[in-house]
Amino acid sequence: MNPFQEFVQGETRRQLLGRGVNAVGWAALASLFDAGKSARAAAGPAEGGKIPEALTHFAPKAKKVIYLHMVGGPSQMDLYDYKPVMNDFYDKDLPDSVRNGQRLTGMTSGQKRFPIAPSMYKFAQHGQSGMWVSELLPQTAKLVDDMCFIRSMHTEAINHEPAITLMQTGNMVTGRPCLGSWVSYGLGALNQNLPTFVVMVARPTNTEQIQAISARLWSSGYLPGEHAGCSFRSGGDPILYINNPPGVSTDVRRRTLDGLRALNEMNYQAVGDPETRTRIEQYELAFRMQASVPELTEIVNEPESTYELYGEEARKPGSFAHSALMARRMVERDVRFVQIYLNNWDHHGNIAARLPSQCKDIDQPCYGLIQDLKARGLFDETLVIWGGEFGRTIYSQGGLSRENYGRDHHPRCFTMWMAGGGSKPGAIYGETDDFCYNIVKDPVHIRDFHATILHLLGFDHNRFTYRYQGLDQKLTGVEPARVIKELMA
């Protein structure tokens, strides 16, 4: 029997009806929207080399995103949430009225007491906004009037796996599309020669406690596979198999891909599997990237002023500084979404050595990135996001001294910031109590944060959906979420 016929005969009734419903659905969409948008909604390929139109609900303030995720959970009270009152509580137990029955992680649940550890670092106010910033971030502090701080982020997740998954995909259960995939799906590509969504995993200088992360965080989930993140490596070829094998010329590669395309087109016409269409388009993108990626990653022609901005570490592939520079080069070449992960922020101990190292990794590069985007006219259209998956506790994990301590996971409050892309410059939103343990004003849940980001990108989060398993799925899930207008310019 013909393999295609055998495949079709094995199709379930649900699959058959599903394919039929899709056909009717796309026909209905075509009657409601212009042909370009209906093609984009169907997640089909760009015809004739054209870029598909976006499906925004209103004019976006941001067209591109650079998301800097600090894996492990930065200590908010040592960086951005100044709590001088805690100096009077040194080594005193956290009051039960403050903790209020909050569940603990396995790392501190066995502790007999929870001694308060005030930050050992000095703080100062900066800019017209008067934002308090730690001495560990002297360069970032210069830009507070360009940044929008949220000091009242909160989440239900208290462990890394569900917390980072929730922050990236809107759900603690794995398998959902991440934010970058949603943006790729909704806004489409800005160029034909580079991926729409790129991921880089930077190497920290200190590697005492690295959290496990994997490609599930940049998966497209139930969205078409073309919207998954494309991982750029820090060593060797930026992308695996980007170069032809020895003895294979460009002409031979082109003829090979033409043959594969013909076979895949036959499969697609017979079966209609959308993943086959994705495979066709990805092969073609990979071929075009063989010319565009080497030019993108070649930084030797960057002027010395670039390294004065980002720091000398930007010359080292895989460093956070190098990744930040690459992010600028990517958005400059119309990559839509760039995700950078930096590990080792899980500071259960030895904050005295580890936190300064982490801050040194990011301080100059974050400053350089924002200044560089501004100088190149990219800042207003590029949303830069910085933050982790949760915060840290005011009480110490393990031993405590004035010179050193550790902090456990804390989901009830933590700090993130945004800059550019329509976010409100110089804004400071949300307040926590004196113990930096509970929110006392203007809480922001991760759902609210996602809704606000989507709004800046031109989407109503309640209407920006994808039909899957009979439901209109969305990034913000089924629970209420609100757009925080105070975070927008």
C-alpha positions as CSV (number, residue, x, y, z in Angstrom):
1,M,0.0,0.0,0.0
2,N,1.1,3.6,-0.7
3,P,2.7,4.9,2.5
4,F,0.6,8.1,2.2
5,Q,-2.6,6.1,1.9
6,E,-1.6,4.0,4.8
7,F,-1.0,7.1,6.9
8,V,-4.4,8.6,6.0
9,Q,-6.3,5.4,6.7
10,G,-4.7,5.4,10.1
11,E,-6.1,8.8,10.8
12,T,-8.5,9.1,13.6
13,R,-12.0,10.6,13.3
14,R,-10.9,13.5,15.5
15,Q,-7.9,14.2,13.3
16,L,-10.1,14.1,10.1
17,L,-12.8,16.4,11.5
18,G,-10.1,18.6,13.0
19,R,-8.6,19.1,9.5
20,G,-12.0,19.8,8.0
21,V,-12.8,22.3,10.7
22,N,-9.5,24.1,10.1
23,A,-10.4,24.5,6.4
24,V,-13.8,26.0,7.2
25,G,-12.1,28.2,9.9
26,W,-9.5,29.6,7.5
27,A,-12.2,30.3,4.9
28,A,-14.2,32.2,7.5
29,L,-11.1,34.2,8.5
30,A,-10.5,35.1,4.9
31,S,-13.9,36.7,4.8
32,L,-13.2,38.8,7.9
33,F,-9.6,39.8,7.3
34,D,-7.5,40.7,4.3
35,A,-5.7,37.9,2.6
36,G,-2.3,38.8,4.2
37,K,-3.7,38.5,7.8
38,S,-5.6,35.4,7.2
39,A,-2.4,33.8,5.8
40,R,-0.6,34.9,8.9
41,A,-3.3,33.6,11.2
42,A,-3.1,30.2,9.5
43,A,0.6,30.2,10.3
44,G,1.3,29.5,6.7
45,P,4.5,30.4,4.8
46,A,5.3,33.7,3.4
47,E,4.5,33.7,-0.3
48,G,6.7,35.3,-2.9
49,G,9.3,36.1,-0.3
50,K,7.0,38.6,1.5
51,I,7.0,39.0,5.3
52,P,3.6,38.0,6.8
53,E,1.6,40.8,8.4
54,A,1.2,41.0,12.1
55,L,-2.1,40.2,13.9
56,T,-2.0,43.0,16.4
57,H,-5.2,44.5,17.8
58,F,-3.8,48.0,17.9
59,A,-0.6,49.9,17.1
60,P,2.3,48.4,19.0
61,K,4.7,50.6,21.0
62,A,7.4,47.9,20.9
63,K,8.3,45.9,17.8
64,K,11.2,43.9,19.3
65,V,12.1,42.4,22.6
66,I,15.3,41.6,24.4
67,Y,14.6,39.5,27.5
68,L,17.4,39.1,30.1
69,H,16.5,36.3,32.4
70,M,18.6,35.9,35.6
71,V,18.2,32.2,36.3
72,G,17.9,31.4,40.0
73,G,16.2,34.5,41.4
74,P,18.2,37.7,42.2
75,S,18.2,39.0,45.7
76,Q,15.9,42.1,45.5
77,M,16.8,43.5,48.9
78,D,20.5,43.4,48.0
79,L,20.0,45.1,44.6
80,Y,16.9,47.3,44.2
81,D,14.6,47.1,47.2
82,Y,16.3,49.1,49.9
83,K,15.4,48.1,53.5
84,P,17.5,50.1,56.0
85,V,15.2,49.2,58.9
86,M,16.5,45.7,58.8
87,N,19.8,46.8,60.2
88,D,18.0,47.0,63.6
89,F,16.8,43.5,63.2
90,Y,20.1,41.8,62.5
91,D,20.0,38.1,63.7
92,K,16.5,38.5,65.2
93,D,13.9,35.9,64.2
94,L,11.5,36.8,61.4
95,P,8.2,37.5,63.2
96,D,5.5,34.9,62.7
97,S,3.1,37.8,61.8
98,V,5.3,38.6,58.8
99,R,5.8,35.1,57.6
100,N,2.1,34.4,58.1
101,G,2.3,30.7,57.5
102,Q,4.1,30.9,54.2
103,R,5.4,27.5,53.0
104,L,9.1,27.0,52.9
105,T,11.4,25.1,50.6
106,G,13.2,22.0,51.6
107,M,16.4,24.0,52.0
108,T,15.2,26.0,55.1
109,S,12.2,24.0,56.3
110,G,14.4,22.2,58.8
111,Q,15.9,25.4,60.3
112,K,15.2,26.0,64.0
113,R,15.1,29.7,63.4
114,F,14.9,32.3,60.7
115,P,17.5,35.0,61.5
116,I,17.1,38.3,59.6
117,A,20.1,39.2,57.4
118,P,20.1,42.9,56.4
119,S,21.9,43.7,53.2
120,M,25.6,44.1,53.6
121,Y,25.7,46.5,50.6
122,K,25.3,50.3,50.5
123,F,22.5,51.9,48.7
124,A,22.1,55.4,47.1
125,Q,19.3,57.2,45.3
126,H,19.8,58.0,41.7
127,G,18.3,60.1,38.9
128,Q,15.2,62.3,39.1
129,S,13.2,59.3,40.0
130,G,15.2,58.8,43.2
131,M,15.4,55.1,42.7
132,W,17.5,53.3,45.3
133,V,20.2,51.1,43.8
134,S,22.9,48.9,45.3
135,E,26.6,49.8,45.1
136,L,27.0,46.6,43.2
137,L,25.4,48.2,40.1
138,P,27.1,51.5,39.6
139,Q,26.6,51.6,35.8
140,T,23.0,50.5,35.8
141,A,22.3,53.2,38.4
142,K,23.1,55.9,35.9
143,L,20.1,54.8,33.7
144,V,17.3,54.6,36.3
145,D,15.4,57.5,34.6
146,D,15.3,55.3,31.4
147,M,14.0,52.3,33.3
148,C,10.7,51.1,34.7
149,F,11.0,49.3,38.0
150,I,8.5,46.8,39.4
151,R,9.2,46.0,43.0
152,S,5.9,44.1,43.6
153,M,6.2,41.1,41.4
154,H,4.8,37.9,42.9
155,T,4.2,34.2,41.9
156,E,2.8,31.1,43.4
157,A,5.8,29.0,42.5
158,I,8.5,28.5,45.1
159,N,10.8,26.1,43.3
160,H,12.9,26.7,40.2
161,E,11.3,24.3,37.7
162,P,7.7,25.5,38.0
163,A,8.7,29.1,38.7
164,I,10.9,29.6,35.6
165,T,8.3,27.7,33.5
166,L,5.5,30.0,34.8
167,M,7.6,33.1,34.1
168,Q,8.4,32.0,30.6
169,T,5.2,30.3,29.5
170,G,2.4,31.6,31.8
171,N,1.9,28.1,33.3
172,M,3.8,26.0,35.8
173,V,3.1,22.9,33.6
174,T,5.7,22.3,30.8
175,G,4.7,22.0,27.2
176,R,3.1,25.5,26.7
177,P,4.5,28.1,24.2
178,C,6.9,30.6,25.8
179,L,6.6,34.4,25.5
180,G,9.1,34.5,22.6
181,S,7.0,31.9,20.6
182,W,3.8,33.9,21.2
183,V,5.5,37.0,19.9
184,S,6.9,35.2,16.9
185,Y,3.4,33.8,16.1
186,G,1.6,37.1,16.6
187,L,4.1,39.6,15.0
188,G,5.7,37.3,12.5
189,A,9.2,37.8,11.0
190,L,10.8,41.1,10.1
191,N,13.4,39.5,7.9
192,Q,13.8,36.4,5.8
193,N,17.5,35.5,6.6
194,L,17.6,35.2,10.3
195,P,15.3,33.5,12.9
196,T,12.4,35.4,14.4
197,F,13.2,34.2,17.9
198,V,16.8,33.6,19.1
199,V,18.0,32.2,22.4
200,M,21.5,32.5,24.0
201,V,22.6,30.9,27.3
202,A,25.5,33.1,28.7
203,R,28.2,31.7,31.0
204,P,28.6,33.4,34.4
205,T,32.0,34.1,35.8
206,N,31.1,32.3,39.0
207,T,29.6,28.8,38.6
208,E,29.0,27.6,42.2
209,Q,25.4,26.7,41.7
210,I,24.1,26.3,38.2
211,Q,20.4,25.6,37.7
212,A,19.3,23.1,35.0
213,I,17.6,24.8,32.0
214,S,16.7,23.2,28.7
215,A,15.1,23.9,25.3
216,R,11.7,23.3,26.8
217,L,11.9,26.9,28.0
218,W,12.0,28.1,24.4
219,S,9.6,25.5,22.9
220,S,6.7,26.6,20.7
221,G,4.4,24.2,22.6
222,Y,1.2,23.8,20.8
223,L,2.0,26.6,18.4
224,P,3.5,25.7,15.0
225,G,7.1,24.5,15.3
226,E,8.5,27.4,13.3
227,H,7.9,29.7,16.3
228,A,10.3,27.8,18.6
229,G,13.4,29.6,19.7
230,C,16.6,29.1,17.7
231,S,19.5,28.5,20.1
232,F,22.8,30.2,19.3
233,R,25.8,28.5,20.8
234,S,28.7,30.3,22.5
235,G,31.5,28.1,21.0
236,G,32.1,26.6,17.6
237,D,29.5,27.2,14.9
238,P,26.8,29.5,16.3
239,I,24.2,27.0,15.1
240,L,24.7,23.3,14.7
241,Y,25.2,22.2,11.1
242,I,25.1,25.8,9.8
243,N,28.1,25.0,7.5
244,N,28.2,22.5,4.7
245,P,30.1,19.3,5.4
246,P,33.6,19.1,3.7
247,G,33.3,18.5,0.0
248,V,29.7,19.7,-0.2
249,S,29.4,22.9,-2.2
250,T,26.6,25.5,-2.0
251,D,25.2,24.3,-5.4
252,V,25.1,20.7,-4.1
253,R,23.4,21.8,-0.9
254,R,20.9,23.8,-3.0
255,R,20.0,20.8,-5.2
256,T,19.7,18.6,-2.1
257,L,17.3,21.0,-0.4
258,D,15.3,21.3,-3.7
259,G,14.9,17.5,-3.7
260,L,13.9,17.4,0.0
261,R,11.4,20.2,-0.6
262,A,9.7,18.3,-3.4
263,L,9.4,15.2,-1.2
264,N,8.0,17.3,1.7
265,E,5.6,19.0,-0.6
266,M,4.3,15.7,-1.7
267,N,3.9,14.6,1.9
268,Y,2.1,17.9,2.8
269,Q,-0.3,17.7,-0.1
270,A,-1.2,14.1,0.8
271,V,-1.4,14.4,4.5
272,G,-1.8,18.1,5.3
273,D,0.4,17.9,8.5
274,P,1.4,21.5,9.4
275,E,4.7,20.3,10.8
276,T,5.7,19.3,7.3
277,R,5.1,22.8,6.1
278,T,7.2,24.0,9.1
279,R,10.0,21.6,8.0
280,I,10.0,23.0,4.5
281,E,10.3,26.6,5.7
282,Q,13.0,25.8,8.2
283,Y,15.2,24.1,5.7
284,E,14.9,27.2,3.5
285,L,15.7,29.5,6.4
286,A,18.7,27.4,7.3
287,F,20.0,27.7,3.8
288,R,19.7,31.5,3.8
289,M,21.2,31.6,7.3
290,Q,24.5,30.1,6.0
291,A,25.2,33.6,4.6
292,S,23.5,35.8,7.2
293,V,24.7,34.2,10.4
294,P,28.5,34.5,9.9
295,E,28.0,38.2,9.1
296,L,25.9,38.6,12.2
297,T,28.3,36.8,14.6
298,E,31.5,38.4,13.2
299,I,32.3,41.2,15.7
300,V,35.9,42.1,14.7
301,N,34.7,45.1,12.8
302,E,33.0,46.6,15.9
303,P,34.8,49.8,16.9
304,E,36.6,50.2,20.1
305,S,33.8,52.5,21.4
306,T,31.6,49.3,21.5
307,Y,33.9,47.7,24.1
308,E,34.0,50.9,26.0
309,L,30.2,50.6,26.3
310,Y,29.8,46.9,27.0
311,G,33.2,46.2,28.6
312,E,36.1,44.1,27.6
313,E,34.2,40.9,28.4
314,A,32.2,41.5,25.3
315,R,35.2,40.2,23.3
316,K,34.7,36.8,24.9
317,P,32.1,34.6,23.2
318,G,29.6,33.1,25.7
319,S,30.0,35.9,28.3
320,F,26.9,37.9,29.2
321,A,28.6,41.0,27.8
322,H,29.1,39.3,24.4
323,S,25.5,38.0,24.5
324,A,24.2,41.6,25.1
325,L,26.3,42.9,22.2
326,M,24.9,40.1,20.0
327,A,21.4,41.0,21.1
328,R,21.9,44.5,19.8
329,R,23.3,43.2,16.5
330,M,20.3,40.9,16.2
331,V,17.6,43.5,16.8
332,E,19.6,45.8,14.5
333,R,19.1,43.1,11.8
334,D,15.4,42.8,12.6
335,V,15.4,39.7,14.8
336,R,12.0,40.0,16.6
337,F,12.7,38.4,20.0
338,V,16.1,37.8,21.7
339,Q,16.2,35.8,24.9
340,I,19.4,35.6,27.1
341,Y,19.7,33.4,30.1
342,L,22.3,34.0,32.7
343,N,22.6,31.3,35.4
344,N,24.0,31.2,39.0
345,W,21.6,33.6,40.8
346,D,20.4,30.9,43.2
347,H,22.2,32.4,46.2
348,H,21.5,30.0,49.1
349,G,24.9,30.8,50.5
350,N,28.1,32.8,50.0
351,I,26.4,35.9,48.8
352,A,29.5,37.9,49.7
353,A,31.5,36.3,46.8
354,R,28.8,35.2,44.4
355,L,26.5,38.3,44.1
356,P,29.3,40.8,43.3
357,S,30.5,38.5,40.6
358,Q,27.1,38.2,39.1
359,C,26.5,41.9,39.2
360,K,29.9,42.6,37.6
361,D,28.8,40.2,34.8
362,I,25.7,42.2,34.0
363,D,26.2,45.8,35.2
364,Q,28.3,47.3,32.4
365,P,26.7,45.2,29.6
366,C,23.1,46.3,30.6
367,Y,24.3,49.9,30.7
368,G,26.0,49.4,27.3
369,L,23.0,47.7,25.7
370,I,20.6,50.5,26.6
371,Q,23.0,53.2,25.6
372,D,23.7,51.5,22.4
373,L,20.1,51.0,21.5
374,K,19.4,54.7,22.2
375,A,22.4,55.8,20.1
376,R,21.2,53.7,17.1
377,G,17.5,54.8,17.3
378,L,16.4,51.3,18.4
379,F,15.5,52.0,22.0
380,D,11.9,53.3,21.5
381,E,10.9,50.2,19.5
382,T,12.8,47.6,21.5
383,L,11.5,46.5,24.9
384,V,14.3,45.3,27.3
385,I,13.2,43.1,30.2
386,W,15.4,42.1,33.2
387,G,14.5,39.7,36.0
388,G,14.4,36.2,37.5
389,E,11.7,33.7,38.4
390,F,11.2,34.8,42.0
391,G,13.1,36.7,44.8
392,R,15.0,35.8,47.9
393,T,14.2,35.8,51.6
394,I,15.2,38.4,54.2
395,Y,16.1,35.7,56.6
396,S,19.4,33.8,56.2
397,Q,19.7,30.3,55.0
398,G,22.5,28.5,56.9
399,G,25.1,30.5,58.9
400,L,24.8,34.2,59.3
401,S,27.4,36.9,59.9
402,R,27.6,40.6,59.1
403,E,30.0,39.7,56.2
404,N,28.2,36.8,54.6
405,Y,24.9,34.9,54.5
406,G,22.6,33.0,52.1
407,R,19.0,33.5,51.1
408,D,16.3,31.0,50.2
409,H,13.6,31.3,47.5
410,H,10.9,33.9,48.0
411,P,7.8,34.0,45.7
412,R,5.8,36.7,47.6
413,C,7.7,39.7,46.2
414,F,10.6,40.4,43.9
415,T,11.9,43.1,41.5
416,M,12.1,43.3,37.8
417,W,12.7,46.2,35.4
418,M,11.9,47.1,31.8
419,A,13.3,49.8,29.5
420,G,12.4,51.2,26.1
421,G,9.6,49.8,23.9
422,G,6.9,52.0,25.3
423,S,7.6,51.3,29.0
424,K,7.4,54.3,31.3
425,P,10.9,55.8,32.0
426,G,11.7,56.6,35.6
427,A,8.7,54.7,37.0
428,I,8.9,52.9,40.3
429,Y,5.8,50.7,40.8
430,G,4.8,48.7,43.9
431,E,6.0,48.6,47.5
432,T,6.9,45.9,49.9
433,D,6.9,45.9,53.8
434,D,10.0,46.7,55.8
435,F,11.0,43.1,55.8
436,C,10.8,42.9,52.0
437,Y,8.6,39.9,52.6
438,N,5.0,41.0,51.7
439,I,3.6,43.4,49.2
440,V,1.8,46.4,50.7
441,K,1.0,48.4,47.5
442,D,0.3,47.7,43.8
443,P,0.9,43.9,43.4
444,V,1.9,42.6,40.0
445,H,1.3,39.0,39.2
446,I,3.2,37.3,36.4
447,R,-0.1,37.2,34.5
448,D,-0.4,41.0,34.8
449,F,3.2,41.3,33.7
450,H,2.6,39.2,30.6
451,A,-0.6,41.1,29.8
452,T,1.3,44.4,30.0
453,I,4.1,43.1,27.7
454,L,1.6,41.9,25.1
455,H,-0.2,45.3,25.3
456,L,3.1,47.1,24.5
457,L,3.4,44.7,21.5
458,G,-0.1,45.6,20.3
459,F,-2.1,42.7,21.6
460,D,-5.2,42.4,23.8
461,H,-4.2,39.4,25.9
462,N,-7.8,38.2,26.2
463,R,-8.2,38.2,22.4
464,F,-4.7,36.9,21.5
465,T,-5.4,33.2,21.4
466,Y,-4.6,30.0,19.6
467,R,-7.1,27.1,19.2
468,Y,-5.8,23.9,20.7
469,Q,-7.6,20.9,22.0
470,G,-10.9,22.6,21.6
471,L,-9.9,25.7,23.7
472,D,-8.8,29.2,22.8
473,Q,-5.5,29.0,24.6
474,K,-3.7,32.2,25.7
475,L,-0.4,33.2,27.4
476,T,-2.2,34.7,30.4
477,G,-4.3,31.6,31.0
478,V,-7.8,31.4,32.4
479,E,-7.4,33.4,35.6
480,P,-8.0,37.2,35.5
481,A,-5.0,39.3,34.4
482,R,-4.8,43.1,34.0
483,V,-2.7,45.5,32.0
484,I,-0.7,47.8,34.3
485,K,-1.1,51.1,32.6
486,E,1.2,52.8,35.1
487,L,4.1,50.8,33.6
488,M,3.5,52.3,30.1
489,A,4.7,55.6,28.7
